[in-house]
């Protein structure tokens, strides 16, 4: 019967760490990793084919009320006015470089950057940048 000694355990540990590290660096390239991520259907975005036609359908929300939705292939699209009220998300249409896009936000929060170097004896955090009196939620 083989005795376990410190050198054997250390060598085994090094092999395990090496195998784990090599698998970790290759995890995005493995077939297993690709099979877990769903494929994005790019057919409707390619310039060679016509986009799929949409059809009006009724969406029954929580078995309480019905709203009008659209179906394109296997995808169902809900109106943003419903999403805005139901999930309290925000968005607006904007035009950038001649392209219309929809800017989506989960909250009205914005990043307030400091005006200077932080001084722990000064104003707490960055509350001098906030104006709570004009906040609209």
Secondary structure, DSSP 8 states (H G I E B T S, - for coil): -----HHHHHHHHHHHHHHHHHHHHTTTTSHHHHHHS-----GGG-TTS-----EEEEEEETTTEEEEEEEETTEEE--HHHHHHHH--EEEEEEETTEEEEEEESSS------SS---TTSSSTTGGG--GGG---
